[in-house]
Amino acid sequence: MKVQALERASAGRETPEGVRAEQPLPEPDARPPELLSGPRAAGELGLRRGEFARAVQLGLVRPGPRAAGGAARFTRAELDRVRAAEGYPQALRERVETVAGADAGARALGTGPSRFTRLARCGHLTPVGYRINRYRAVVWLYLAAELREFAAREPGMLSGVAPPEDREMLEAKADLRPRRWRGRHVGLLLRRTADPWERAAVLASVLPEQQVRQAVPDPAERIVLAALAPPPPYGHPQVPAAAAVAGRLLLAEPPDEVHWYRTSLDFALTGARGRRNSTGERGQSNSTGERGPT
């Protein structure tokens, strides 16, 4: 009997006393996910640097936890998700392909440069980015896929006489390209975070300084918003003269646009101040004894 019991115990089924032995549970995998730098992630996806930056901007590739210095990092699971998408990698490259300027945009749209410029200035086409050329002029970038979709959706806009609204805007020398780009830029940034203080920082980043001071009279809160402000978009120039030109694109200018962002910031701040478990909690105590932003 003892021999049989020992044999059963050695098989890991029962103890020598005939009691069922508990099988040890596997140790949970406590290792943090592998995080890759942007250049390495781009290389593993087979994308050029600009293509990868555009994919991140559009939310096609989602960044993971940031490095200690604030640099974006990407999990291998996210790269696997992108690679598993139908049509990868060609479909991904087509979604991030951009064209620069009126000539290239007109070719993608199937029309002439002057008509393309009119459609863009009047707000029918929305830029996805910009660059500053050697003459310090703004060259707008457009998603090629969006231009092709517009041509298929609005063939009547590619020929014939401009509608009265467009003619009025051209006579007034209006140009909606900066405003349309800012709206897209802010929208994409807001989609990438649920933190109330980070969302407020995105909205504050496109407002003139005086407007931010009026909306946020507390200097401690302004420090938080400045610390959480998004970096300039990919392609923003580093040369001071060109950066000064590009910097004007980052701020709302028309009064109604400024009012819209100011109202949105006020609303975002109301929500952020009422949330304790957010980025702003790391600040000083407020009058109620709760932790407020600094």
Backbone torsions as a table, in degrees:
resi	resn	phi	psi	omega
1	MET	NA	-45.4	179.6
2	LYS	-63.1	-38.9	179.8
3	VAL	-62.5	-42.9	179.6
4	GLN	-64.5	-41.0	179.4
5	ALA	-63.5	-41.8	179.1
6	LEU	-65.7	-36.7	177.6
7	GLU	-63.8	-40.9	178.5
8	ARG	-66.2	-37.4	179.3
9	ALA	-66.3	-40.4	-178.4
10	SER	-65.9	-24.2	176.3
11	ALA	-81.1	-0.9	178.2
12	GLY	76.9	16.5	-176.9
13	ARG	-96.6	-42.2	-177.0
14	GLU	-140.8	160.6	172.6
15	THR	-79.3	164.8	176.7
16	PRO	-56.8	-23.7	-179.3
17	GLU	-87.2	3.0	178.0
18	GLY	89.3	7.4	-179.9
19	VAL	-91.1	138.0	-179.7
20	ARG	-60.9	127.9	-179.9
21	ALA	-85.1	141.1	176.9
22	GLU	-80.5	128.4	178.3
23	GLN	-76.4	133.8	179.9
24	PRO	-65.2	138.3	177.4
25	LEU	-75.8	144.2	177.6
26	PRO	-65.0	143.7	179.1
27	GLU	-68.3	132.5	177.7
28	PRO	-65.1	146.9	179.6
29	ASP	-78.7	100.1	-176.9
30	ALA	-90.2	3.8	-178.4
31	ARG	-69.6	135.7	177.5
32	PRO	-67.7	154.2	179.7
33	PRO	-63.8	146.4	177.8
34	GLU	-67.9	130.0	-178.6
35	LEU	-113.4	132.2	-177.6
36	LEU	-112.7	146.5	176.3
37	SER	-70.0	164.5	178.9
38	GLY	-58.4	-49.5	179.1
39	PRO	-59.8	-40.0	179.9
40	ARG	-68.8	-41.0	178.3
41	ALA	-62.7	-40.9	178.0
42	ALA	-61.2	-43.1	179.7
43	GLY	-63.2	-40.6	-179.0
44	GLU	-69.7	-25.7	176.9
45	LEU	-89.1	-4.7	179.6
46	GLY	72.3	29.8	-178.8
47	LEU	-111.1	145.7	170.8
48	ARG	-71.3	165.4	-174.6
49	ARG	-57.8	-46.0	179.9
50	GLY	-65.4	-39.2	178.0
51	GLU	-62.8	-43.1	-179.1
52	PHE	-65.7	-43.7	178.9
53	ALA	-60.0	-39.6	178.9
54	ARG	-68.1	-37.5	178.8
55	ALA	-64.1	-38.8	177.5
56	VAL	-68.1	-43.7	179.8
57	GLN	-57.5	-41.8	-176.7
58	LEU	-82.6	-2.7	179.8
59	GLY	81.5	12.2	179.2
60	LEU	-77.2	-28.5	173.1
61	VAL	-123.6	121.4	-172.8
62	ARG	-98.3	124.5	179.0
63	PRO	-70.8	153.5	177.0
64	GLY	-98.4	-155.7	178.8
65	PRO	-59.9	140.4	-179.0
66	ARG	-77.3	155.9	175.6
67	ALA	-72.0	170.1	-178.1
68	ALA	-58.0	-35.2	179.6
69	GLY	-83.5	0.1	177.9
70	GLY	98.5	-6.1	-179.2
71	ALA	-68.6	144.4	-179.9
72	ALA	-69.8	142.3	175.2
73	ARG	-129.2	157.0	-173.6
74	PHE	-132.5	135.1	-178.8
75	THR	-81.4	152.4	177.0
76	ARG	-65.2	-32.3	177.8
77	ALA	-60.9	-38.1	178.3
78	GLU	-67.0	-40.5	177.8
79	LEU	-64.6	-38.6	177.5
80	ASP	-63.5	-38.4	177.9
81	ARG	-62.5	-43.2	179.8
82	VAL	-64.9	-42.8	-178.8
83	ARG	-66.4	-26.9	-177.5
84	ALA	-80.2	-8.8	-177.9
85	ALA	-67.3	149.7	-178.5
86	GLU	-63.8	135.2	177.0
87	GLY	82.6	2.3	178.8
88	TYR	-65.4	138.9	5.9
89	PRO	-97.7	-10.0	-173.3
90	GLN	-61.9	-41.2	-178.8
91	ALA	-62.9	-37.3	178.9
92	LEU	-67.7	-43.4	179.4
93	ARG	-62.1	-38.3	179.8
94	GLU	-66.5	-33.1	-178.6
95	ARG	-73.7	-24.1	-177.9
96	VAL	-105.3	-0.1	-179.5
97	GLU	-65.1	133.0	178.3
98	THR	-121.8	156.0	172.6
99	VAL	-122.8	146.8	-173.9
100	ALA	-115.6	128.3	172.7
101	GLY	84.7	172.1	-174.1
102	ALA	-70.2	-38.5	-177.1
103	ASP	-64.1	-51.1	180.0
104	ALA	-67.0	-38.0	178.2
105	GLY	-64.2	-40.1	179.2
106	ALA	-64.5	-38.2	177.9
107	ARG	-64.2	-41.2	178.8
108	ALA	-67.5	-31.4	-177.8
109	LEU	-85.0	-21.8	-178.5
110	GLY	80.9	36.5	179.8
111	THR	-144.1	-172.2	-179.6
112	GLY	-89.1	159.5	-179.1
113	PRO	-59.5	-38.7	-178.4
114	SER	-66.1	-40.5	177.8
115	ARG	-67.9	-40.2	178.2
116	PHE	-59.1	-45.0	-179.5
117	THR	-62.2	-40.7	178.9
118	ARG	-63.7	-44.0	179.0
119	LEU	-61.9	-39.0	-179.4
120	ALA	-72.0	-45.5	-179.2
121	ARG	-62.7	-32.1	-177.5
122	CYS	-89.3	4.9	171.6
123	GLY	88.7	11.2	178.4
124	HIS	-79.5	-21.8	179.6
125	LEU	-124.4	137.8	-176.0
126	THR	-112.1	121.2	176.8
127	PRO	-64.8	154.0	176.1
128	VAL	-108.5	-10.6	-179.7
129	GLY	-172.1	-172.8	-179.9
130	TYR	-155.4	165.4	167.2
131	ARG	-147.7	159.3	-179.9
132	ILE	-109.3	123.2	-177.1
133	ASN	-83.0	-177.9	-174.6
134	ARG	-68.7	-14.1	176.6
135	TYR	-94.3	10.2	-179.9
136	ARG	61.9	33.1	174.5
137	ALA	-103.7	147.7	-179.6
138	VAL	-79.6	127.7	173.5
139	VAL	-111.3	114.5	-176.8
140	TRP	-83.9	145.0	179.1
141	LEU	-110.2	141.3	-178.9
142	TYR	-129.7	148.6	174.2
143	LEU	-74.1	123.4	-178.4
144	ALA	-60.1	-38.4	-179.5
145	ALA	-63.1	-38.0	179.2
146	GLU	-68.3	-36.7	177.7
147	LEU	-65.2	-42.0	178.0
148	ARG	-64.7	-39.1	177.7
149	GLU	-64.9	-40.1	178.3
150	PHE	-63.2	-43.1	179.5
151	ALA	-60.9	-39.4	179.5
152	ALA	-72.5	-32.9	-176.1
153	ARG	-83.4	-33.8	-174.1
154	GLU	-126.9	61.0	-178.9
155	PRO	-62.1	-29.0	180.0
156	GLY	-67.1	-20.4	179.7
157	MET	-80.0	-10.5	-174.9
158	LEU	-91.1	-2.7	178.8
159	SER	-152.6	169.7	178.7
160	GLY	85.9	-172.4	-175.9
161	VAL	-82.3	143.9	178.3
162	ALA	-67.1	142.8	177.6
163	PRO	-64.2	158.0	-176.7
164	PRO	-56.4	-38.0	-178.6
165	GLU	-62.2	-40.3	179.4
166	ASP	-67.0	-39.8	-179.8
167	ARG	-64.1	-38.7	178.2
168	GLU	-64.5	-41.1	179.6
169	MET	-65.6	-40.3	179.4
170	LEU	-66.7	-38.1	177.9
171	GLU	-64.9	-32.5	178.2
172	ALA	-84.8	3.6	-179.4
173	LYS	57.6	35.4	178.2
174	ALA	-75.5	152.4	177.3
175	ASP	-147.2	106.6	-176.9
176	LEU	-88.2	0.3	-176.2
177	ARG	-60.6	-47.6	178.7
178	PRO	-60.5	-43.5	-178.2
179	ARG	-65.8	-43.0	179.3
180	ARG	-64.9	-39.5	177.3
181	TRP	-63.6	-44.7	-179.8
182	ARG	-59.7	-42.0	179.3
183	GLY	-60.7	-41.7	178.7
184	ARG	-68.0	-44.4	-178.4
185	HIS	-59.4	-48.4	-179.3
186	VAL	-64.7	-42.2	179.5
187	GLY	-60.5	-41.9	178.9
188	LEU	-66.9	-38.0	178.2
189	LEU	-66.8	-40.2	-179.5
190	LEU	-66.1	-31.4	179.2
191	ARG	-68.3	-18.8	-174.1
192	ARG	-92.6	0.1	179.9
193	THR	-147.1	145.4	173.7
194	ALA	-109.4	-3.9	-179.0
195	ASP	-69.6	125.7	-174.4
196	PRO	-63.1	-36.2	179.4
197	TRP	-73.3	-35.8	176.3
198	GLU	-65.4	-38.1	178.2
199	ARG	-66.1	-41.2	176.2
200	ALA	-62.8	-37.5	179.7
201	ALA	-65.3	-36.7	177.2
202	VAL	-61.3	-46.1	-179.0
203	LEU	-67.1	-39.0	179.5
204	ALA	-66.7	-28.5	-174.9
205	SER	-67.1	-18.6	-179.4
206	VAL	-103.9	6.6	179.6
207	LEU	-101.5	144.2	173.0
208	PRO	-57.6	152.1	-174.7
209	GLU	-55.9	-40.6	-178.5
210	GLN	-62.0	-38.1	178.6
211	GLN	-66.1	-39.1	178.9
212	VAL	-65.4	-40.9	179.8
213	ARG	-63.8	-37.7	179.0
214	GLN	-69.8	-40.1	-178.3
215	ALA	-74.8	-29.2	-175.6
216	VAL	-128.4	80.3	-177.8
217	PRO	-68.9	-21.4	-178.7
218	ASP	-77.9	115.3	179.2
219	PRO	-58.5	-32.6	-179.2
220	ALA	-64.4	-39.9	178.0
221	GLU	-68.1	-36.9	178.6
222	ARG	-64.7	-33.4	177.1
223	ILE	-63.5	-42.8	178.5
224	VAL	-61.9	-47.0	-178.6
225	LEU	-62.3	-39.3	178.6
226	ALA	-65.9	-39.6	-179.6
227	ALA	-67.4	-30.6	-177.7
228	LEU	-95.5	0.4	-177.9
229	ALA	-59.6	138.9	179.6
230	PRO	-68.0	149.4	176.8
231	PRO	-70.3	163.7	175.2
232	PRO	-57.2	150.3	-177.5
233	PRO	-67.0	162.0	178.9
234	TYR	-58.3	135.4	-178.4
235	GLY	95.3	-7.1	177.4
236	HIS	-64.6	127.3	-173.5
237	PRO	-69.8	154.2	177.2
238	GLN	-99.2	-25.2	178.9
239	VAL	-64.0	128.7	-172.9
240	PRO	-53.9	-44.6	-177.2
241	ALA	-63.2	-44.0	179.1
242	ALA	-71.0	-37.0	179.5
243	ALA	-63.5	-33.2	178.1
244	ALA	-65.2	-38.4	177.6
245	VAL	-66.9	-47.0	-178.3
246	ALA	-67.2	-32.3	-178.1
247	GLY	-60.2	-31.3	179.6
248	ARG	-68.4	-22.1	179.1
249	LEU	-74.3	-21.3	-174.0
250	LEU	-79.8	-16.0	-174.3
251	LEU	-110.3	137.3	175.3
252	ALA	-62.1	143.8	-176.4
253	GLU	-125.5	-54.4	-179.8
254	PRO	-58.6	141.7	-176.6
255	PRO	-55.5	-39.7	-178.7
256	ASP	-69.8	-32.2	176.2
257	GLU	-69.2	-44.5	177.6
258	VAL	-58.5	-43.0	-179.0
259	HIS	-62.7	-39.4	-178.5
260	TRP	-64.2	-46.3	-180.0
261	TYR	-69.8	-35.4	178.1
262	ARG	-64.0	-44.2	178.0
263	THR	-63.5	-41.0	178.5
264	SER	-64.7	-38.7	178.4
265	LEU	-65.7	-43.5	178.2
266	ASP	-57.4	-44.0	-179.7
267	PHE	-65.2	-43.3	-179.7
268	ALA	-64.4	-39.6	-179.9
269	LEU	-66.4	-36.4	177.4
270	THR	-59.7	-43.3	178.0
271	GLY	-69.2	-39.8	-177.9
272	ALA	-66.4	-40.6	-178.7
273	ARG	-68.1	-22.5	179.5
274	GLY	-90.5	0.3	-179.1
275	ARG	-108.7	127.6	178.4
276	ARG	-88.1	-40.3	-175.9
277	ASN	-86.1	69.7	178.8
278	SER	-146.8	177.5	-176.8
279	THR	-57.6	-36.2	-175.8
280	GLY	-70.1	-8.7	-176.8
281	GLU	-65.8	-16.2	-174.8
282	ARG	-76.2	5.3	-176.2
283	GLY	-89.4	-162.5	-175.0
284	GLN	-80.4	166.3	179.2
285	SER	-74.6	143.5	177.0
286	ASN	-98.7	-169.7	-173.1
287	SER	-67.2	-19.9	-179.6
288	THR	-89.9	-3.9	-179.8
289	GLY	91.9	-7.1	178.3
290	GLU	-83.6	162.3	179.6
291	ARG	-78.3	127.8	178.3
292	GLY	-117.4	171.6	-177.7
293	PRO	-70.9	151.2	173.5
294	THR	-124.8	NA	NA
